Amino acid sequence: MTDLDSYKQQLREFYGSRTTYDHEKDTRHPLEAKLLLEFVPLHSGQKILDVATGTGLLAIPASEKVGSEGYVIGIDMTPGMLHQARQKIAAAKLQNIELLEADAEYFNFSDSSFDVVFCCEAIVLFPDILAILQKWHRCLKSGGFIAFTCPPETAFMASLQQSLCAKVLGVSLPHILEPLGTPEKCHDLLNQAGFRDIEIKIEPSGRYRPLKNNGLSWTAININFKGNRLLSTLSEEQLNQLQVEYQTEIEKRATEQGIWEDTTKLFVRARK
């Protein structure tokens, strides 16, 4: 198994285990999907692609907006997430939505197939973001919209994780939030992919989380650095050192309310 295969398998297991994704404590998933959906003008009869659809938080209301004359395709590689989405679709008796279990990186749609391509929360997970943007550009109709969300590069303790990994490994690794981590970086990649009329909104948010469970799991490390091959060279001693130093730094940041975590999101849209 390659480093990339291992990374994607960890993604499937991580998201597949989240059986209460829609209702996780302090979750903003439903709100984020709602805000992203409102960021793009939808109307009856449109064809929508929702990439990394998960539990259908965006795809299901999108299917209601485009009506019986429209159609929504949701694609995701996590069976557990899609199972939750299918239960909700069945309960709502929706007929204009289709879910595909597939890796969106390798699944090809026909050129100029969709009016809108959405990707809520998940674009940072793709190994090659420029390539996936170019793929979405091809499958959009002329004048069609792309819309996605991503955190800034300073969110979710990313800077701390990166600095500690650099200290332990002796070399800095690119963090998952870096490629799209600023409005300028989003603009640059979208321009390279051929998009125009780029608009970015910043939605500040944050939360206090309890000091307990303040370790940095191997799954989190692997996902946050996209399965970088250098991670496989970490010894058990280095992993232990990383955990100890991470917990020490977290404890320094602790208050009576817990640890403040920046959960700000960028809402991005552009046209073909």
C-alpha positions in Angstrom: 0.0 0.0 0.0 1.4 3.4 -1.0 1.5 6.4 1.4 -1.5 7.9 -0.6 -3.5 4.7 -0.4 -2.9 4.6 3.4 -3.9 8.2 3.7 -7.2 7.6 1.8 -7.9 4.5 3.9 -7.5 6.5 7.0 -9.9 9.1 5.7 -12.5 6.4 5.0 -12.1 4.9 8.5 -12.1 8.3 10.2 -15.2 9.6 8.5 -16.9 6.2 8.5 -16.7 6.0 12.2 -18.6 9.3 12.7 -22.1 7.8 12.9 -23.5 10.9 14.6 -21.8 13.4 12.2 -24.8 15.7 11.9 -25.2 16.1 15.6 -21.6 16.0 16.9 -21.0 18.2 19.9 -20.2 21.8 19.0 -20.7 20.9 15.3 -21.2 23.6 12.7 -21.6 21.1 9.8 -25.3 21.7 9.2 -24.9 25.5 9.4 -21.8 25.5 7.1 -23.7 23.5 4.5 -26.7 25.9 4.8 -24.5 29.0 4.4 -22.6 27.5 1.4 -25.9 26.6 -0.3 -27.1 30.1 0.2 -23.9 31.5 -1.3 -24.9 30.3 -4.8 -28.1 31.3 -6.6 -30.0 28.0 -7.3 -33.2 27.6 -9.3 -35.5 24.9 -10.6 -34.1 22.6 -13.2 -30.4 22.9 -12.4 -28.0 19.9 -12.2 -25.8 19.9 -9.1 -22.7 18.0 -8.2 -21.9 17.7 -4.4 -18.4 16.4 -3.9 -17.7 14.6 -0.6 -21.4 14.8 0.1 -21.1 12.9 3.3 -24.4 12.6 5.1 -26.1 14.8 2.4 -26.2 17.9 4.5 -25.9 20.0 1.3 -27.2 17.6 -1.3 -30.6 17.0 0.2 -31.6 20.7 0.5 -30.1 21.4 -2.9 -32.3 18.7 -4.4 -35.3 20.4 -2.9 -34.2 23.8 -4.3 -33.8 22.5 -7.9 -37.1 20.6 -7.8 -38.4 17.7 -9.8 -37.0 19.2 -13.0 -33.5 19.4 -11.5 -31.1 16.7 -10.4 -28.4 16.3 -7.7 -25.5 13.8 -7.7 -23.6 13.4 -4.4 -20.3 11.6 -4.5 -18.3 10.3 -1.5 -15.9 7.4 -0.8 -17.2 6.7 2.7 -19.9 4.0 2.9 -20.9 4.9 6.4 -21.6 8.5 5.5 -23.6 7.6 2.4 -25.7 5.1 4.5 -26.8 8.0 6.7 -27.5 10.1 3.6 -29.6 7.4 2.0 -31.7 7.0 5.2 -32.5 10.7 5.1 -33.3 10.7 1.4 -35.7 7.8 1.8 -37.4 9.5 4.7 -37.9 12.6 2.6 -39.0 10.5 -0.4 -36.8 12.5 -2.7 -36.6 11.2 -6.3 -34.1 13.7 -7.9 -30.9 12.8 -6.0 -28.4 10.1 -6.7 -25.5 9.0 -4.5 -22.3 7.5 -5.8 -19.7 5.7 -3.7 -16.5 6.6 -5.4 -13.2 8.5 -5.1 -14.0 11.9 -6.7 -10.3 12.3 -7.6 -10.6 9.5 -10.1 -14.3 9.6 -11.1 -14.9 11.4 -14.4 -18.1 13.2 -15.3 -18.8 14.4 -18.9 -17.7 17.9 -19.8 -20.2 20.7 -19.2 -22.5 18.5 -17.2 -23.3 20.6 -14.1 -24.6 24.1 -13.3 -23.0 24.1 -9.9 -20.3 22.0 -8.1 -20.3 22.2 -4.3 -17.7 20.9 -1.9 -18.4 21.6 1.8 -15.4 21.2 4.2 -13.6 18.5 2.2 -11.6 20.3 -0.5 -8.5 20.5 1.7 -8.4 16.7 1.9 -7.6 16.2 -1.8 -4.0 15.3 -2.5 -3.8 17.7 -5.6 -6.1 20.6 -5.2 -5.3 22.3 -8.5 -6.0 19.1 -10.4 -9.4 18.6 -8.7 -10.3 22.3 -9.4 -9.4 21.7 -13.1 -11.6 18.6 -13.1 -14.5 20.5 -11.7 -13.9 23.3 -14.2 -14.2 20.8 -17.1 -17.5 19.3 -15.8 -19.2 22.7 -15.3 -21.3 24.4 -17.9 -20.1 27.8 -19.2 -21.1 30.4 -16.6 -21.6 27.7 -13.9 -20.5 28.1 -10.3 -18.1 26.3 -8.1 -18.5 26.8 -4.3 -16.5 25.4 -1.4 -15.5 26.0 2.2 -12.0 25.7 3.7 -10.4 26.8 7.0 -7.6 29.4 7.1 -4.1 28.0 7.6 -4.1 29.3 11.2 -7.2 27.3 12.3 -7.5 24.1 14.3 -4.1 24.3 15.9 -2.4 23.9 12.5 0.5 26.2 13.2 1.3 24.3 16.5 1.1 20.9 14.8 3.4 22.0 12.0 6.0 23.6 14.3 6.1 20.5 16.5 6.4 18.1 13.6 9.2 20.2 12.2 11.0 20.1 15.6 10.7 16.3 16.0 11.4 15.4 12.3 13.9 18.1 11.7 12.1 19.2 8.5 8.9 21.2 7.9 6.0 19.3 6.4 3.2 21.0 4.4 0.0 21.1 6.4 -3.3 20.2 4.9 -4.6 23.7 5.4 -1.7 25.5 3.6 -2.7 25.3 -0.1 -6.0 27.2 0.4 -5.2 28.8 3.7 -5.6 32.4 2.7 -8.0 34.3 0.4 -4.9 35.1 -1.8 -4.1 31.4 -2.1 -7.7 30.5 -3.0 -7.7 33.3 -5.7 -4.4 32.0 -7.1 -5.5 28.3 -7.4 -8.9 29.2 -8.9 -7.3 31.5 -11.4 -4.8 28.8 -12.4 -7.8 26.4 -12.9 -9.5 28.8 -15.2 -12.2 30.3 -12.9 -13.4 33.9 -12.9 -15.6 36.2 -10.8 -14.0 34.9 -7.6 -15.7 35.9 -4.3 -14.6 34.9 -0.8 -16.3 35.5 2.5 -14.7 35.0 5.9 -17.0 33.6 8.6 -15.1 33.9 11.9 -15.9 31.3 14.5 -14.3 29.5 17.4 -15.0 27.3 20.4 -13.6 26.2 23.7 -12.9 22.5 23.9 -12.2 20.6 27.1 -8.6 19.9 28.1 -9.2 16.1 28.2 -8.4 14.2 25.1 -5.7 16.7 24.2 -3.4 14.2 22.5 -2.6 14.2 18.8 -3.6 10.8 17.4 -1.7 9.1 14.6 -4.8 9.4 12.5 -4.9 13.1 13.0 -1.2 13.4 12.2 -1.5 11.4 9.0 -4.6 13.3 7.8 -3.2 16.7 8.7 -0.1 16.1 6.7 -1.8 14.1 3.9 0.1 10.9 4.6 3.5 12.5 3.9 6.0 9.7 3.3 8.4 11.2 6.0 5.8 10.3 8.6 6.5 6.7 8.1 10.1 7.4 9.3 9.0 8.5 12.7 10.2 6.2 15.4 8.1 5.2 18.5 10.4 7.5 20.5 9.7 10.4 18.2 6.0 9.8 18.3 6.1 9.8 22.1 8.1 13.0 22.0 5.6 14.6 19.7 2.7 13.7 22.0 4.4 15.0 25.1 5.4 18.3 23.5 1.9 18.7 22.0 0.2 18.1 25.3 2.6 20.5 27.1 1.8 23.2 24.5 -2.0 22.6 24.8 -1.9 22.8 28.6 -0.1 26.2 28.3 -3.1 27.4 26.3 -5.7 26.1 28.7 -8.1 28.4 30.5 -10.9 27.7 32.9 -13.3 27.4 29.9 -11.0 25.0 28.1 -8.7 25.4 25.1 -9.7 28.0 22.5 -9.8 26.6 19.0 -10.2 28.8 15.9 -12.8 27.3 13.6 -13.1 30.1 11.1 -14.1 29.2 7.5 -13.6 30.7 4.1 -16.6 30.5 1.9 -15.4 30.6 -1.7 -17.3 30.8 -5.0 -16.3 31.4 -8.6 -17.6 30.9 -12.2 -16.5 29.1 -15.3 
